[in-house]
Amino acid sequence: MRCAISPNDPRIHDLIRALDRNEQPAAETWRLVAAAAERLGVPRPSYGHVRRLVRVERALRRLRAEAQRAMTDAGVALLAGRVPPVLRVIEKVSETRSQAELVLQEHKPPAAAS
């Protein structure tokens, strides 16, 4: 079996997004992704490649949940007749967005040399 695939192949990213669960080990995600890729006729990704993408996906998922919590807390406060701390909510959402960008920057493919 071949284990060669472009690191930027969106199909693998999509499979990881769909099949990864926080409570399962990265090895289990790799097994699920490799089997699904094989069924789709896509070369099986290496374990190391999937492990890196799983770490990225889990970090992004955690950051999205933090931003969602901040927005939900503000909405609950508003519905309860209280004024939500708008600046704190904006800061929290901006902070999580910046952290997400850093996670993605860290895993960007190298720029082509001119």
BELDA-V856891 format. One record per residue. N is the residue number from 1. RES is the residue in one small letter. PHI is phi in degrees with one decimal (NA if undefined). OMEGA is omega in whole degrees, -180 to 180 (none if undefined). NEAR is the number of other ideal C-beta (glycine too) atoms within 8 Angstrom. Layout:
n=N res=RES phi=PHI omega=OMEGA near=NEAR
n=N res=RES phi=PHI omega=OMEGA near=NEAR
This chain:
n=1 res=m phi=NA omega=179 near=4
n=2 res=r phi=-81.1 omega=176 near=5
n=3 res=c phi=-127.5 omega=-179 near=8
n=4 res=a phi=-126.8 omega=179 near=4
n=5 res=i phi=-151.3 omega=179 near=13
n=6 res=s phi=-63.8 omega=179 near=4
n=7 res=p phi=-64.4 omega=-178 near=6
n=8 res=n phi=-99.4 omega=-178 near=5
n=9 res=d phi=-66.0 omega=-176 near=10
n=10 res=p phi=-66.3 omega=180 near=6
n=11 res=r phi=-64.4 omega=179 near=9
n=12 res=i phi=-69.5 omega=177 near=15
n=13 res=h phi=-59.2 omega=180 near=10
n=14 res=d phi=-63.9 omega=179 near=8
n=15 res=l phi=-63.6 omega=179 near=12
n=16 res=i phi=-64.5 omega=178 near=14
n=17 res=r phi=-57.0 omega=-176 near=8
n=18 res=a phi=-79.1 omega=-170 near=6
n=19 res=l phi=-103.5 omega=-176 near=10
n=20 res=d phi=-80.8 omega=174 near=11
n=21 res=r phi=-127.8 omega=-177 near=6
n=22 res=n phi=-58.9 omega=-175 near=6
n=23 res=e phi=-81.7 omega=-179 near=3
n=24 res=q phi=-98.9 omega=179 near=7
n=25 res=p phi=-67.8 omega=179 near=5
n=26 res=a phi=-60.2 omega=179 near=9
n=27 res=a phi=-63.2 omega=178 near=7
n=28 res=e phi=-66.5 omega=176 near=8
n=29 res=t phi=-61.2 omega=179 near=15
n=30 res=w phi=-60.4 omega=179 near=13
n=31 res=r phi=-60.6 omega=180 near=8
n=32 res=l phi=-65.2 omega=-179 near=10
n=33 res=v phi=-66.1 omega=-180 near=14
n=34 res=a phi=-62.3 omega=179 near=11
n=35 res=a phi=-66.5 omega=180 near=8
n=36 res=a phi=-66.2 omega=179 near=10
n=37 res=a phi=-62.2 omega=179 near=15
n=38 res=e phi=-60.9 omega=178 near=10
n=39 res=r phi=-63.1 omega=180 near=6
n=40 res=l phi=-84.2 omega=-179 near=7
n=41 res=g phi=80.3 omega=179 near=4
n=42 res=v phi=-98.0 omega=177 near=10
n=43 res=p phi=-56.7 omega=180 near=8
n=44 res=r phi=-66.7 omega=177 near=11
n=45 res=p phi=-75.7 omega=178 near=13
n=46 res=s phi=-72.7 omega=179 near=8
n=47 res=y phi=-61.1 omega=-179 near=7
n=48 res=g phi=-60.7 omega=179 near=6
n=49 res=h phi=-64.1 omega=-179 near=11
n=50 res=v phi=-65.9 omega=180 near=16
n=51 res=r phi=-60.1 omega=178 near=10
n=52 res=r phi=-61.6 omega=-179 near=9
n=53 res=l phi=-68.2 omega=176 near=12
n=54 res=v phi=-64.8 omega=178 near=13
n=55 res=r phi=-60.3 omega=179 near=9
n=56 res=v phi=-63.3 omega=-178 near=11
n=57 res=e phi=-61.2 omega=180 near=12
n=58 res=r phi=-67.3 omega=177 near=10
n=59 res=a phi=-64.4 omega=179 near=10
n=60 res=l phi=-65.5 omega=178 near=11
n=61 res=r phi=-61.8 omega=179 near=9
n=62 res=r phi=-64.1 omega=-180 near=8
n=63 res=l phi=-67.5 omega=177 near=13
n=64 res=r phi=-61.7 omega=180 near=10
n=65 res=a phi=-65.3 omega=177 near=8
n=66 res=e phi=-62.4 omega=179 near=10
n=67 res=a phi=-63.7 omega=179 near=12
n=68 res=q phi=-63.0 omega=178 near=8
n=69 res=r phi=-61.7 omega=180 near=8
n=70 res=a phi=-62.2 omega=179 near=13
n=71 res=m phi=-68.3 omega=179 near=10
n=72 res=t phi=-65.0 omega=178 near=8
n=73 res=d phi=-59.9 omega=178 near=10
n=74 res=a phi=-65.7 omega=179 near=12
n=75 res=g phi=-64.4 omega=178 near=9
n=76 res=v phi=-64.0 omega=178 near=8
n=77 res=a phi=-61.3 omega=-180 near=11
n=78 res=l phi=-64.1 omega=179 near=10
n=79 res=l phi=-66.7 omega=179 near=6
n=80 res=a phi=-82.0 omega=179 near=6
n=81 res=g phi=86.4 omega=177 near=4
n=82 res=r phi=-101.6 omega=176 near=6
n=83 res=v phi=-86.2 omega=-180 near=6
n=84 res=p phi=-71.0 omega=178 near=10
n=85 res=p phi=-73.1 omega=-172 near=8
n=86 res=v phi=-57.4 omega=-179 near=8
n=87 res=l phi=-63.1 omega=179 near=6
n=88 res=r phi=-65.6 omega=178 near=8
n=89 res=v phi=-64.6 omega=180 near=13
n=90 res=i phi=-61.9 omega=179 near=8
n=91 res=e phi=-62.1 omega=-178 near=8
n=92 res=k phi=-64.7 omega=180 near=11
n=93 res=v phi=-65.9 omega=178 near=11
n=94 res=s phi=-63.9 omega=180 near=8
n=95 res=e phi=-63.7 omega=180 near=8
n=96 res=t phi=-67.9 omega=177 near=13
n=97 res=r phi=-65.5 omega=178 near=10
n=98 res=s phi=-63.5 omega=179 near=8
n=99 res=q phi=-65.2 omega=178 near=9
n=100 res=a phi=-64.2 omega=178 near=12
n=101 res=e phi=-63.4 omega=178 near=8
n=102 res=l phi=-65.3 omega=178 near=8
n=103 res=v phi=-60.6 omega=-179 near=12
n=104 res=l phi=-69.4 omega=179 near=10
n=105 res=q phi=-61.5 omega=-178 near=7
n=106 res=e phi=-62.9 omega=-175 near=6
n=107 res=h phi=-112.8 omega=177 near=8
n=108 res=k phi=-73.9 omega=175 near=6
n=109 res=p phi=-68.2 omega=180 near=5
n=110 res=p phi=-61.4 omega=179 near=4
n=111 res=a phi=-69.8 omega=180 near=4
n=112 res=a phi=-69.4 omega=179 near=4
n=113 res=a phi=-72.6 omega=-179 near=3
n=114 res=s phi=-84.9 omega=none near=2
